[in-house]
Amino acid sequence: MNRFLIADSPVDIAALREALLRPGAGGFCAFEGWVRQTNDGRPVSGIEYEAFAPLATSEGQAILDEALARFDITATLAMHRTGYLLVGDIAVWIGVSAPHRDATFKACRYIIDEIKARVPVWKREHYVDGCAEWVECHLVG
Amino acid sequence: MPRIELEYFAQLGEQAGRRSETRETSVATAAALYEELRAAYGFVLPPERIRVAVNAAFRPWTQSLKDGDHVVFIPPVSGG
């Protein structure tokens, strides 16, 4: 099973979390990226995400494999949305389970940073004033 | 001439005015293909800001191209 999902419709987050339950795991940490109502001070009505899905999936999977090798974690899954999302929608979800909490926080942080830097997904912000722009935020928070 | 399958994303799709095309070209490498497309569509981004994917795997700019290859030029990503 591929553990990095590109999804064109909302995903059941409870099911993702449940897929990370392990008897040996004593901690779980999730990161959710949400669509925010402003970008650089401009009101946003929504964000359109597009992905080069085959490469996004394999690169995302490589990042999760790196996290498994680098940190003392038990399991990890991630999901990135495509399509038109509204303010408050979940754009990205990452979950990590591990024997102890410290590794879950570190792995989550590593995975979101690498996703933002490497996975071929692009967002186009739609502003309340009617404009829409492709965002270039390579390596920027 | 070799036929290359191209897909365009984000601002490259906007500037090319299309999402995909099959292009006959005599260029030998990914770098030369990008220069050809820049001339055709006026892509603003320099190659330093672009990555190359051939058949859905990241490849170097020196990658040679053959008939039927699927090529995507990856502009700066902005997921998350």
Backbone of each chain as ProteinMPNN parsed JSONL, in Angstrom:
{"seq_chain_A": "MNRFLIADSPVDIAALREALLRPGAGGFCAFEGWVRQTNDGRPVSGIEYEAFAPLATSEGQAILDEALARFDITATLAMHRTGYLLVGDIAVWIGVSAPHRDATFKACRYIIDEIKARVPVWKREHYVDGCAEWVECHLVG", "coords_chain_A": {"N_chain_A": [[0.838, -1.197, 0.0], [0.504, 2.208, -0.841], [1.774, 4.77, 1.152], [1.643, 7.441, 0.96], [-0.697, 9.636, 0.014], [-2.347, 11.118, -2.723], [-5.111, 13.009, -2.965], [-8.199, 13.677, -4.499], [-10.516, 14.413, -3.332], [-12.245, 14.998, -0.167], [-10.725, 13.298, 2.642], [-11.17, 10.638, 4.975], [-10.147, 11.452, 7.982], [-10.091, 10.23, 10.484], [-9.867, 7.576, 9.823], [-7.323, 7.482, 8.708], [-5.765, 8.078, 10.932], [-6.405, 5.877, 12.515], [-5.205, 3.869, 11.069], [-2.64, 4.036, 11.867], [-2.39, 3.037, 14.373], [-0.673, 1.043, 16.68], [0.313, -1.747, 18.668], [2.786, -1.396, 19.884], [3.203, 1.286, 19.911], [3.435, 4.281, 21.702], [2.855, 6.851, 21.4], [1.441, 9.451, 19.369], [1.451, 11.73, 16.714], [0.08, 14.355, 14.835], [0.09, 16.434, 11.948], [-1.72, 19.041, 10.529], [-2.273, 20.864, 7.62], [-3.979, 23.776, 6.859], [-6.311, 25.627, 4.833], [-5.843, 29.001, 4.798], [-7.32, 32.187, 5.66], [-6.118, 34.476, 4.722], [-3.457, 35.662, 2.585], [-0.325, 36.995, 2.628], [-1.582, 39.251, 3.658], [-3.739, 39.627, 1.98], [-7.188, 38.987, 1.434], [-8.321, 35.652, 1.12], [-10.283, 33.491, -0.874], [-10.244, 30.854, -1.518], [-8.175, 27.947, -2.255], [-6.594, 26.494, -4.998], [-5.312, 23.37, -5.645], [-2.853, 21.677, -7.518], [-1.353, 18.657, -8.704], [1.443, 16.749, -9.855], [0.696, 13.777, -10.104], [1.845, 11.012, -10.225], [4.604, 11.373, -9.678], [4.489, 12.951, -7.392], [3.409, 11.156, -5.596], [5.41, 9.134, -5.48], [7.646, 10.598, -4.633], [6.705, 11.614, -2.22], [6.332, 9.23, -0.849], [9.021, 8.464, -0.679], [9.963, 10.38, 1.098], [8.577, 9.676, 3.438], [9.733, 7.171, 3.869], [12.348, 7.974, 4.385], [11.937, 9.288, 6.808], [11.189, 7.143, 8.4], [13.603, 5.782, 8.469], [15.266, 7.598, 9.709], [14.261, 8.444, 12.165], [13.119, 7.197, 15.381], [10.522, 5.759, 14.847], [7.258, 4.216, 14.487], [5.219, 3.972, 12.561], [3.978, 5.725, 9.67], [1.963, 7.998, 7.793], [0.768, 9.978, 5.054], [-1.142, 12.614, 3.48], [-2.077, 14.529, 0.702], [-4.118, 17.038, -0.581], [-5.767, 17.631, -3.737], [-7.344, 19.884, -6.076], [-10.095, 22.251, -5.688], [-10.052, 24.042, -2.766], [-11.634, 25.259, 0.201], [-11.507, 27.987, 2.614], [-10.306, 26.836, 5.684], [-10.412, 24.162, 5.013], [-8.711, 20.977, 4.988], [-5.556, 20.795, 3.697], [-3.217, 19.361, 3.732], [-2.181, 16.413, 5.418], [-0.467, 14.779, 7.998], [0.609, 11.979, 9.734], [2.131, 10.365, 12.515], [3.224, 7.582, 14.326], [4.834, 6.271, 17.269], [7.122, 4.646, 19.582], [7.769, 6.493, 21.622], [7.092, 9.994, 22.461], [8.842, 12.037, 21.545], [10.097, 11.418, 19.095], [7.911, 11.398, 17.393], [7.132, 14.093, 17.104], [9.448, 15.175, 15.932], [9.644, 13.701, 13.55], [7.274, 14.364, 12.241], [7.692, 17.089, 11.774], [9.927, 16.971, 10.109], [8.811, 15.649, 7.887], [6.747, 17.401, 6.925], [8.277, 19.634, 6.246], [9.916, 18.607, 4.212], [8.012, 17.808, 2.33], [6.996, 20.294, 1.553], [9.209, 21.322, 0.282], [9.886, 19.538, -1.774], [7.865, 17.927, -3.015], [5.962, 17.566, -5.964], [3.604, 19.6, -6.007], [1.326, 22.207, -6.502], [0.058, 25.421, -5.586], [-2.68, 27.589, -6.182], [-3.698, 30.619, -5.341], [-6.858, 31.908, -4.712], [-8.214, 35.023, -4.666], [-10.338, 37.175, -2.725], [-10.898, 39.448, -4.127], [-11.171, 38.57, -6.683], [-8.952, 37.98, -8.185], [-6.497, 35.517, -9.19], [-3.632, 33.614, -8.409], [-0.674, 31.743, -9.131], [1.291, 30.418, -6.604], [4.582, 30.958, -5.538], [6.373, 29.414, -3.373], [8.698, 28.085, -2.7], [10.586, 26.459, -0.349], [9.805, 28.286, 1.529], [8.095, 29.119, 4.511]], "CA_chain_A": [[0.0, 0.0, 0.0], [1.244, 3.464, -0.805], [1.455, 5.493, 2.385], [1.494, 8.865, 0.658], [-1.89, 9.698, -0.835], [-2.808, 12.342, -3.37], [-6.56, 12.786, -2.946], [-8.938, 14.77, -5.157], [-11.725, 14.71, -2.55], [-11.915, 14.899, 1.263], [-10.333, 11.978, 3.131], [-11.583, 10.361, 6.352], [-8.945, 11.602, 8.809], [-10.139, 9.241, 11.57], [-9.385, 6.296, 9.275], [-5.863, 7.598, 8.575], [-5.212, 7.962, 12.291], [-6.581, 4.496, 12.971], [-4.253, 3.023, 10.344], [-1.319, 4.167, 12.497], [-2.409, 2.416, 15.706], [0.161, -0.164, 16.826], [0.455, -2.074, 20.099], [4.076, -0.921, 20.404], [3.307, 2.749, 19.83], [2.928, 4.963, 22.883], [2.593, 8.262, 21.083], [1.007, 9.75, 18.009], [1.437, 13.158, 16.449], [-0.403, 14.667, 13.49], [0.128, 17.824, 11.502], [-2.679, 19.369, 9.483], [-2.16, 22.172, 6.993], [-5.324, 24.255, 6.522], [-6.419, 26.807, 3.979], [-5.957, 30.192, 5.648], [-8.182, 33.195, 5.016], [-5.345, 35.557, 4.095], [-2.091, 35.4, 2.139], [0.343, 38.303, 2.544], [-2.535, 40.309, 3.996], [-4.87, 39.693, 1.049], [-8.212, 37.986, 1.757], [-8.348, 34.497, 0.217], [-11.568, 32.784, -0.864], [-9.968, 29.427, -1.598], [-6.905, 27.597, -2.901], [-6.663, 25.379, -5.925], [-4.056, 22.613, -5.642], [-2.674, 20.66, -8.545], [-0.2, 17.803, -8.443], [1.866, 15.757, -10.837], [0.394, 12.713, -9.141], [2.754, 9.853, -10.115], [5.857, 11.775, -9.032], [4.155, 13.411, -6.034], [3.214, 9.956, -4.782], [6.678, 8.438, -5.237], [8.521, 11.473, -3.843], [6.12, 11.615, -0.876], [6.669, 7.928, -0.251], [10.457, 8.49, -0.356], [10.11, 11.202, 2.314], [8.116, 8.863, 4.577], [10.763, 6.149, 4.088], [13.475, 8.655, 5.037], [11.554, 9.54, 8.21], [11.245, 5.849, 9.106], [15.007, 5.415, 8.659], [15.969, 8.638, 10.443], [13.721, 8.622, 13.521], [12.638, 5.96, 16.011], [9.063, 5.791, 14.733], [6.665, 2.917, 14.181], [4.456, 4.024, 11.314], [3.636, 7.076, 9.229], [1.111, 8.142, 6.607], [0.495, 11.381, 4.739], [-2.131, 12.839, 2.439], [-2.156, 15.897, 0.191], [-5.302, 17.235, -1.429], [-5.781, 18.424, -4.961], [-8.668, 20.439, -6.361], [-10.395, 23.572, -5.128], [-10.333, 23.945, -1.334], [-12.14, 26.485, 0.824], [-10.886, 28.371, 3.885], [-10.574, 25.866, 6.746], [-10.25, 22.782, 4.546], [-7.394, 20.365, 5.207], [-4.796, 20.659, 2.448], [-2.215, 18.306, 3.925], [-2.272, 15.714, 6.702], [0.66, 13.886, 8.276], [0.491, 11.299, 11.027], [3.279, 9.537, 12.896], [3.161, 6.919, 15.627], [6.171, 5.859, 17.713], [7.126, 4.212, 20.979], [7.814, 7.655, 22.512], [6.588, 11.204, 21.818], [9.831, 12.947, 20.959], [10.324, 11.079, 17.678], [6.726, 11.731, 16.578], [7.206, 15.528, 16.781], [10.569, 15.409, 15.009], [9.347, 13.11, 12.242], [6.21, 15.193, 11.635], [8.32, 18.32, 11.311], [10.761, 16.617, 8.952], [7.976, 15.279, 6.736], [6.078, 18.569, 6.324], [9.292, 20.496, 5.616], [10.369, 17.986, 2.953], [6.889, 17.89, 1.381], [6.919, 21.663, 1.015], [10.376, 21.604, -0.55], [10.218, 18.572, -2.84], [6.776, 17.186, -3.667], [5.393, 18.395, -7.031], [2.25, 20.092, -5.787], [1.326, 23.666, -6.65], [-1.201, 26.031, -5.183], [-3.088, 28.823, -6.829], [-4.568, 31.299, -4.391], [-7.961, 32.696, -5.273], [-8.453, 36.116, -3.737], [-11.709, 37.662, -2.645], [-11.082, 40.485, -5.152], [-11.386, 37.945, -7.979], [-7.687, 37.584, -8.812], [-5.956, 34.204, -8.823], [-2.206, 33.589, -8.74], [0.151, 30.612, -8.709], [2.183, 30.849, -5.533], [5.925, 30.378, -5.525], [6.883, 29.512, -2.005], [9.74, 27.098, -2.535], [11.386, 26.564, 0.867], [9.312, 29.342, 2.407], [7.085, 28.584, 5.423]], "C_chain_A": [[0.878, 1.253, 0.0], [0.813, 4.265, 0.412], [1.407, 6.991, 2.183], [0.385, 9.003, -0.383], [-2.057, 11.083, -1.435], [-4.305, 12.135, -3.567], [-7.288, 13.97, -3.576], [-10.273, 15.057, -4.482], [-11.383, 14.505, -1.074], [-11.675, 13.457, 1.704], [-10.769, 11.848, 4.583], [-10.337, 10.346, 7.251], [-8.918, 10.563, 9.947], [-9.601, 7.895, 11.086], [-7.87, 6.322, 9.098], [-5.199, 7.393, 9.935], [-5.263, 6.502, 12.764], [-5.568, 3.558, 12.309], [-2.854, 3.078, 10.961], [-1.266, 3.571, 13.91], [-1.571, 1.146, 15.694], [0.28, -0.459, 18.314], [1.743, -1.51, 20.703], [4.225, 0.585, 20.406], [2.678, 3.376, 21.069], [2.614, 6.423, 22.632], [2.217, 8.424, 19.621], [0.989, 11.265, 17.855], [0.949, 13.361, 15.026], [-0.167, 16.136, 13.199], [-0.916, 17.98, 10.412], [-2.353, 20.752, 8.943], [-3.53, 22.572, 6.48], [-5.259, 25.434, 5.562], [-6.738, 28.015, 4.862], [-6.694, 31.295, 4.898], [-7.426, 34.38, 4.428], [-4.001, 35.029, 3.621], [-1.433, 36.744, 1.912], [-0.644, 39.442, 2.754], [-3.728, 40.412, 3.056], [-5.894, 38.616, 1.391], [-8.318, 36.901, 0.672], [-9.726, 33.847, 0.291], [-11.366, 31.274, -0.948], [-8.622, 29.199, -2.253], [-7.13, 26.38, -3.793], [-5.299, 24.684, -5.905], [-4.003, 21.704, -6.847], [-1.379, 19.923, -8.295], [0.152, 17.027, -9.699], [1.847, 14.442, -10.056], [1.4, 11.558, -9.099], [4.052, 10.202, -9.381], [5.611, 12.279, -7.611], [4.025, 12.207, -5.1], [4.548, 9.274, -4.474], [7.635, 9.291, -4.402], [8.013, 11.539, -2.399], [6.451, 10.33, -0.131], [8.147, 7.887, 0.154], [10.7, 9.288, 0.933], [9.685, 10.399, 3.547], [9.139, 7.763, 4.897], [11.987, 6.754, 4.786], [13.171, 8.884, 6.515], [11.623, 8.249, 9.02], [12.688, 5.44, 9.394], [15.703, 6.34, 9.653], [15.54, 8.756, 11.907], [13.205, 7.29, 14.056], [11.11, 5.977, 16.038], [8.546, 4.443, 14.25], [5.968, 2.92, 12.834], [4.166, 5.476, 10.965], [2.843, 7.021, 7.933], [0.978, 9.631, 6.324], [-0.463, 11.469, 3.566], [-2.052, 14.294, 1.994], [-3.344, 15.988, -0.752], [-4.943, 17.908, -2.747], [-7.206, 18.937, -5.158], [-8.867, 21.775, -5.666], [-10.823, 23.439, -3.672], [-10.761, 25.303, -0.788], [-11.395, 26.76, 2.122], [-11.301, 27.365, 4.968], [-10.434, 24.42, 6.309], [-8.834, 22.281, 4.832], [-6.713, 20.152, 3.862], [-3.78, 19.528, 2.54], [-2.374, 17.712, 5.318], [-1.092, 14.756, 6.822], [0.426, 13.255, 9.636], [1.682, 10.394, 11.253], [2.988, 8.879, 14.236], [4.54, 6.352, 15.959], [6.093, 5.361, 19.152], [7.05, 5.401, 21.94], [7.56, 8.953, 21.751], [7.624, 11.996, 21.028], [10.01, 12.691, 19.458], [9.114, 11.442, 16.82], [6.754, 13.196, 16.164], [8.293, 15.779, 15.725], [10.24, 14.889, 13.611], [8.283, 13.923, 11.514], [6.813, 16.454, 11.029], [9.174, 18.065, 10.066], [9.889, 16.388, 7.716], [7.31, 16.513, 6.118], [7.107, 19.476, 5.636], [9.734, 19.925, 4.265], [9.245, 18.008, 1.91], [6.875, 19.263, 0.725], [8.069, 21.967, 0.062], [10.443, 20.76, -1.817], [9.048, 17.986, -3.606], [6.105, 18.074, -4.719], [3.896, 18.642, -6.884], [2.334, 21.609, -5.864], [-0.004, 24.223, -6.202], [-1.42, 27.354, -5.892], [-4.097, 29.469, -5.901], [-5.631, 32.074, -5.152], [-8.319, 33.767, -4.252], [-9.89, 36.599, -3.83], [-11.963, 38.726, -3.722], [-11.205, 39.907, -6.567], [-10.119, 37.507, -8.683], [-7.315, 36.165, -8.381], [-4.516, 34.145, -9.284], [-1.574, 32.279, -8.297], [1.166, 31.134, -7.702], [3.535, 30.194, -5.715], [6.474, 30.486, -4.126], [7.844, 28.383, -1.707], [10.557, 27.395, -1.279], [10.974, 27.716, 1.776], [8.125, 28.793, 3.191], [5.698, 28.628, 4.895]], "O_chain_A": [[1.858, 1.345, 0.739], [-0.381, 4.42, 0.669], [1.158, 7.738, 3.129], [0.519, 8.541, -1.516], [-1.926, 12.094, -0.744], [-4.723, 11.201, -4.251], [-7.028, 15.123, -3.232], [-11.071, 15.846, -4.987], [-10.354, 13.91, -0.755], [-12.317, 12.525, 1.221], [-10.744, 12.822, 5.335], [-9.583, 9.374, 7.279], [-7.85, 10.078, 10.323], [-8.96, 7.165, 11.841], [-7.203, 5.31, 9.31], [-4.226, 6.652, 10.075], [-4.304, 5.976, 13.329], [-5.13, 2.579, 12.912], [-1.989, 2.271, 10.622], [-0.222, 3.599, 14.562], [-1.728, 0.287, 14.826], [0.341, 0.46, 19.13], [1.787, -1.185, 21.889], [5.247, 1.113, 20.846], [1.55, 3.054, 21.442], [2.167, 7.142, 23.526], [2.621, 7.642, 18.761], [0.565, 11.988, 18.757], [1.348, 12.635, 14.116], [-0.219, 16.977, 14.096], [-0.997, 17.17, 9.489], [-2.178, 21.7, 9.709], [-4.175, 21.814, 5.756], [-4.256, 26.145, 5.501], [-7.747, 28.05, 5.567], [-6.694, 31.337, 3.667], [-8.009, 35.2, 3.718], [-3.468, 34.07, 4.179], [-1.908, 37.548, 1.11], [-0.55, 40.48, 2.098], [-4.64, 41.202, 3.303], [-5.527, 37.463, 1.615], [-8.393, 37.196, -0.521], [-10.277, 33.669, 1.377], [-12.217, 30.504, -0.502], [-7.997, 30.136, -2.749], [-7.756, 25.394, -3.404], [-4.266, 25.318, -6.118], [-4.984, 21.035, -7.171], [-0.426, 20.478, -7.747], [-0.717, 16.688, -10.502], [2.836, 14.051, -9.437], [1.782, 11.151, -8.001], [4.538, 9.421, -8.563], [6.434, 12.056, -6.724], [4.478, 12.244, -3.956], [4.791, 8.878, -3.334], [8.357, 8.763, -3.556], [8.81, 11.523, -1.461], [6.799, 10.343, 1.05], [8.489, 7.342, 1.203], [11.537, 8.914, 1.754], [10.357, 10.437, 4.578], [9.381, 7.462, 6.066], [12.585, 6.129, 5.662], [14.037, 8.699, 7.37], [12.054, 8.25, 10.173], [12.974, 4.831, 10.425], [16.622, 5.922, 10.357], [16.336, 9.117, 12.774], [12.894, 6.376, 13.291], [10.487, 6.177, 17.082], [9.287, 3.638, 13.685], [6.11, 1.979, 12.053], [4.113, 6.343, 11.838], [3.023, 6.132, 7.101], [1.063, 10.453, 7.237], [-0.587, 10.54, 2.768], [-1.97, 15.194, 2.83], [-3.547, 15.127, -1.607], [-3.962, 18.643, -2.853], [-8.143, 18.488, -4.498], [-7.926, 22.356, -5.124], [-11.833, 22.803, -3.372], [-10.311, 26.35, -1.253], [-10.733, 25.876, 2.666], [-12.486, 27.08, 5.146], [-10.344, 23.532, 7.157], [-7.886, 23.063, 4.907], [-7.216, 19.431, 3.001], [-3.516, 18.83, 1.562], [-2.666, 18.425, 6.278], [-0.762, 14.025, 5.888], [0.078, 13.951, 10.59], [2.182, 9.745, 10.334], [2.555, 9.544, 15.177], [5.313, 5.998, 15.068], [5.117, 5.623, 19.855], [6.355, 5.336, 22.954], [7.782, 9.019, 20.542], [7.321, 12.555, 19.974], [10.065, 13.626, 18.66], [9.271, 11.761, 15.641], [6.443, 13.525, 15.019], [8.075, 16.503, 14.754], [10.522, 15.551, 12.612], [8.383, 14.143, 10.307], [6.48, 16.835, 9.907], [9.148, 18.835, 9.105], [10.199, 16.879, 6.63], [7.311, 16.653, 4.895], [6.836, 20.021, 4.566], [9.905, 20.664, 3.296], [9.512, 18.207, 0.725], [6.759, 19.384, -0.494], [7.923, 22.772, -0.857], [10.991, 21.202, -2.826], [9.221, 17.579, -4.754], [5.72, 19.204, -4.418], [3.059, 18.006, -7.524], [3.279, 22.22, -5.363], [-1.053, 23.609, -6.397], [-0.491, 28.117, -6.159], [-5.196, 28.955, -5.693], [-5.339, 32.796, -6.105], [-8.68, 33.46, -3.116], [-10.559, 36.456, -4.854], [-13.094, 38.894, -4.177], [-11.33, 40.655, -7.536], [-10.174, 36.757, -9.658], [-7.762, 35.68, -7.342], [-4.194, 34.562, -10.396], [-1.889, 31.76, -7.226], [1.813, 32.158, -7.922], [3.619, 29.002, -6.014], [6.985, 31.535, -3.733], [7.826, 27.796, -0.625], [11.154, 28.465, -1.164], [11.712, 28.08, 2.691], [7.265, 28.103, 2.643], [4.765, 28.204, 5.577]]}, "seq_chain_B": "MPRIELEYFAQLGEQAGRRSETRETSVATAAALYEELRAAYGFVLPPERIRVAVNAAFRPWTQSLKDGDHVVFIPPVSGG", "coords_chain_B": {"N_chain_B": [[11.287, 12.282, -36.588], [11.832, 12.21, -33.021], [9.009, 11.785, -30.864], [7.761, 13.539, -28.191], [6.068, 13.3, -25.14], [4.492, 15.793, -23.404], [3.706, 17.361, -20.308], [2.158, 20.036, -18.599], [2.379, 22.091, -15.723], [0.99, 24.283, -13.205], [2.333, 27.577, -13.301], [3.653, 27.159, -15.702], [1.828, 25.766, -17.265], [-0.071, 27.718, -17.543], [1.345, 29.667, -18.971], [2.002, 28.254, -21.29], [-0.466, 27.8, -22.242], [-1.785, 25.426, -22.321], [-2.384, 22.06, -21.137], [-1.134, 19.738, -21.838], [0.805, 18.149, -24.419], [1.812, 16.539, -27.475], [4.943, 16.523, -28.821], [6.951, 16.905, -31.639], [10.369, 16.766, -31.967], [13.801, 17.684, -32.516], [15.666, 17.945, -30.612], [18.281, 16.97, -28.294], [18.531, 16.716, -25.547], [17.076, 17.144, -22.223], [17.571, 19.724, -21.317], [17.919, 21.166, -23.711], [15.391, 20.841, -24.779], [13.861, 22.311, -22.969], [14.804, 24.882, -23.509], [13.885, 25.163, -26.129], [11.138, 25.167, -25.661], [10.902, 27.419, -24.075], [11.464, 29.387, -25.939], [9.274, 29.007, -27.59], [6.995, 29.419, -25.993], [7.557, 31.437, -24.234], [8.33, 30.989, -21.564], [8.909, 32.169, -18.335], [10.478, 31.392, -16.185], [13.858, 30.692, -15.318], [16.096, 27.946, -16.146], [17.467, 27.265, -13.809], [15.627, 27.372, -11.792], [13.956, 25.317, -12.156], [13.0, 21.865, -12.145], [13.568, 18.636, -13.663], [11.5, 16.053, -14.846], [11.488, 12.844, -16.122], [9.573, 10.387, -17.511], [8.163, 10.21, -15.1], [10.12, 10.355, -13.074], [12.615, 12.124, -11.256], [15.187, 13.618, -13.137], [18.496, 14.448, -14.423], [19.409, 17.592, -16.056], [20.918, 16.95, -18.235], [19.849, 14.712, -19.257], [19.217, 12.456, -21.878], [16.797, 12.27, -24.52], [14.226, 10.134, -25.743], [12.111, 8.678, -28.292], [8.736, 8.794, -27.398], [9.113, 9.357, -24.716], [7.973, 10.71, -21.594], [7.742, 13.895, -20.467], [8.108, 16.243, -17.875], [8.441, 19.519, -16.852], [9.312, 20.871, -13.841], [8.108, 23.441, -12.076], [8.923, 25.743, -9.327], [7.85, 24.256, -6.332], [4.828, 24.362, -4.323], [3.369, 23.167, -2.285], [1.582, 21.991, 0.674]], "CA_chain_B": [[11.786, 12.915, -35.356], [11.215, 11.663, -31.804], [7.819, 12.453, -30.343], [7.85, 13.632, -26.723], [4.816, 13.633, -24.448], [4.747, 16.842, -22.411], [2.613, 17.806, -19.44], [2.513, 21.327, -18.019], [1.711, 22.364, -14.455], [1.071, 25.605, -12.572], [2.523, 28.727, -14.204], [4.068, 26.716, -17.042], [0.589, 25.459, -17.981], [-0.717, 28.987, -17.864], [2.121, 30.349, -20.022], [1.936, 27.461, -22.528], [-1.854, 27.811, -22.707], [-2.238, 24.044, -22.482], [-1.99, 21.155, -20.06], [-0.295, 18.664, -22.361], [0.943, 18.092, -25.872], [2.825, 15.652, -28.045], [5.768, 17.431, -29.603], [8.054, 16.345, -32.426], [11.52, 17.65, -31.771], [15.095, 17.066, -32.823], [16.622, 18.232, -29.532], [18.866, 15.742, -27.761], [18.512, 16.635, -24.081], [16.01, 17.857, -21.515], [17.932, 21.142, -21.279], [17.641, 21.746, -25.03], [13.939, 20.878, -24.949], [13.32, 23.45, -22.206], [15.118, 26.115, -24.256], [12.963, 25.211, -27.267], [9.805, 25.537, -25.152], [10.973, 28.826, -23.635], [11.353, 30.206, -27.146], [7.927, 28.852, -28.157], [5.915, 29.867, -25.107], [7.966, 32.559, -23.39], [8.432, 30.651, -20.135], [9.676, 33.19, -17.621], [11.407, 30.81, -15.206], [15.115, 30.163, -15.847], [16.257, 26.529, -15.808], [17.961, 27.101, -12.427], [14.503, 27.281, -10.856], [13.101, 24.239, -12.655], [13.546, 20.502, -12.139], [13.125, 17.851, -14.813], [11.046, 14.68, -14.614], [11.297, 12.042, -17.334], [8.833, 9.165, -17.166], [7.745, 10.326, -13.696], [11.234, 10.309, -12.123], [13.519, 13.268, -11.403], [16.371, 13.323, -13.931], [19.33, 15.653, -14.624], [19.177, 18.359, -17.285], [21.656, 16.333, -19.341], [19.127, 13.498, -19.664], [18.862, 12.38, -23.301], [15.378, 11.967, -24.711], [13.94, 9.211, -26.844], [10.732, 8.662, -28.748], [7.747, 8.292, -26.442], [9.374, 9.8, -23.336], [7.02, 11.639, -20.971], [8.588, 14.901, -19.82], [7.463, 17.327, -17.131], [9.32, 20.491, -16.232], [8.707, 21.1, -12.523], [8.389, 24.764, -11.517], [9.044, 25.698, -7.866], [6.646, 23.645, -5.76], [4.221, 25.201, -3.282], [2.376, 22.38, -1.55], [1.514, 22.167, 2.128]], "C_chain_B": [[11.095, 12.286, -34.146], [9.989, 12.485, -31.374], [7.866, 12.388, -28.819], [6.481, 14.015, -26.173], [5.139, 14.646, -23.349], [3.493, 17.132, -21.594], [3.074, 19.084, -18.748], [1.705, 21.575, -16.752], [1.93, 23.814, -14.031], [1.365, 26.691, -13.612], [3.001, 28.314, -15.593], [2.841, 26.36, -17.89], [-0.116, 26.725, -18.433], [0.004, 29.663, -19.04], [2.066, 29.587, -21.353], [0.521, 27.483, -23.105], [-2.401, 26.412, -22.955], [-1.743, 23.195, -21.328], [-1.055, 20.071, -20.555], [-0.182, 18.798, -23.87], [1.91, 16.978, -26.243], [3.621, 16.501, -29.015], [6.854, 16.663, -30.348], [9.219, 17.299, -32.319], [12.819, 16.918, -32.079], [16.098, 17.283, -31.695], [17.063, 16.934, -28.85], [18.684, 15.597, -26.25], [17.329, 17.412, -23.508], [16.294, 19.358, -21.502], [17.601, 21.824, -22.601], [16.131, 21.83, -25.278], [13.349, 22.068, -24.189], [13.603, 24.764, -22.93], [14.19, 26.277, -25.456], [11.577, 25.681, -26.814], [9.786, 26.981, -24.663], [10.802, 29.752, -24.832], [9.923, 30.17, -27.682], [6.874, 29.535, -27.306], [6.296, 31.038, -24.204], [7.988, 32.234, -21.908], [9.369, 31.631, -19.443], [10.77, 32.557, -16.757], [12.689, 30.31, -15.88], [15.278, 28.705, -15.414], [16.742, 26.298, -14.373], [16.819, 26.921, -11.434], [13.559, 26.128, -11.185], [13.791, 22.902, -12.403], [12.922, 19.728, -13.302], [12.65, 16.483, -14.348], [10.855, 14.004, -15.965], [10.693, 10.711, -16.899], [8.6, 9.074, -15.649], [8.856, 10.091, -12.681], [12.096, 11.543, -12.35], [14.77, 12.822, -12.15], [17.201, 14.592, -14.085], [18.997, 16.341, -15.946], [19.854, 17.727, -18.488], [20.961, 15.081, -19.871], [18.823, 13.525, -21.167], [17.427, 11.877, -23.428], [15.196, 11.021, -25.885], [12.437, 9.224, -27.137], [9.808, 8.083, -27.672], [7.985, 8.702, -25.002], [8.291, 10.793, -22.889], [7.835, 12.624, -20.137], [7.723, 15.946, -19.114], [8.551, 18.244, -16.586], [8.618, 20.984, -14.974], [9.059, 22.512, -12.052], [8.463, 24.68, -9.984], [7.726, 25.216, -7.23], [6.115, 24.507, -4.614], [3.116, 24.447, -2.551], [2.413, 22.701, -0.058], [0.465, 23.184, 2.512]], "O_chain_B": [[9.935, 11.881, -34.22], [9.958, 13.708, -31.509], [7.996, 11.311, -28.237], [5.826, 14.929, -26.673], [5.961, 14.381, -22.472], [2.378, 17.145, -22.115], [4.235, 19.204, -18.358], [0.504, 21.308, -16.705], [2.893, 24.471, -14.426], [0.736, 26.731, -14.67], [2.778, 29.04, -16.562], [2.818, 26.621, -19.093], [-0.673, 26.804, -19.528], [-0.628, 30.16, -19.973], [2.083, 30.201, -22.42], [0.32, 27.223, -24.292], [-3.361, 26.233, -23.706], [-0.8, 23.565, -20.629], [-0.263, 19.537, -19.779], [-0.982, 19.481, -24.509], [2.719, 16.536, -25.427], [3.061, 17.122, -29.919], [7.585, 15.869, -29.756], [9.076, 18.499, -32.553], [12.92, 15.701, -31.923], [17.249, 16.859, -31.799], [16.333, 15.943, -28.828], [18.683, 14.481, -25.73], [16.682, 18.208, -24.189], [15.381, 20.17, -21.655], [17.063, 22.931, -22.614], [15.651, 22.773, -25.907], [12.455, 22.751, -24.688], [12.754, 25.655, -22.964], [13.758, 27.387, -25.769], [10.929, 26.483, -27.487], [8.786, 27.683, -24.812], [10.1, 30.761, -24.762], [9.415, 31.179, -28.17], [5.957, 30.162, -27.837], [5.448, 31.57, -23.488], [7.699, 33.097, -21.079], [10.478, 31.887, -19.91], [11.856, 33.118, -16.615], [12.632, 29.596, -16.881], [14.673, 28.275, -14.432], [16.461, 25.253, -13.786], [17.022, 26.374, -10.35], [12.501, 25.981, -10.572], [15.018, 22.813, -12.443], [11.888, 20.117, -13.845], [13.318, 15.828, -13.548], [10.155, 14.516, -16.838], [11.23, 10.011, -16.041], [8.805, 8.037, -15.019], [8.586, 9.678, -11.553], [12.293, 11.967, -13.489], [15.347, 11.78, -11.84], [16.684, 15.694, -13.901], [18.386, 15.748, -16.835], [19.43, 17.932, -19.625], [21.434, 14.461, -20.824], [18.247, 14.488, -21.672], [16.917, 11.161, -22.566], [15.911, 11.095, -26.884], [11.625, 9.707, -26.348], [10.075, 7.019, -27.113], [7.149, 8.427, -24.141], [7.776, 11.588, -23.675], [8.536, 12.225, -19.208], [6.75, 16.457, -19.669], [9.482, 17.78, -15.927], [7.481, 21.454, -15.026], [10.202, 22.757, -11.665], [8.103, 23.654, -9.407], [6.645, 25.708, -7.554], [6.858, 25.282, -4.012], [2.066, 25.007, -2.238], [3.167, 23.56, 0.398], [0.273, 23.456, 3.698]]}, "name": "protein", "num_of_chains": 2, "seq": "MNRFLIADSPVDIAALREALLRPGAGGFCAFEGWVRQTNDGRPVSGIEYEAFAPLATSEGQAILDEALARFDITATLAMHRTGYLLVGDIAVWIGVSAPHRDATFKACRYIIDEIKARVPVWKREHYVDGCAEWVECHLVGMPRIELEYFAQLGEQAGRRSETRETSVATAAALYEELRAAYGFVLPPERIRVAVNAAFRPWTQSLKDGDHVVFIPPVSGG"}
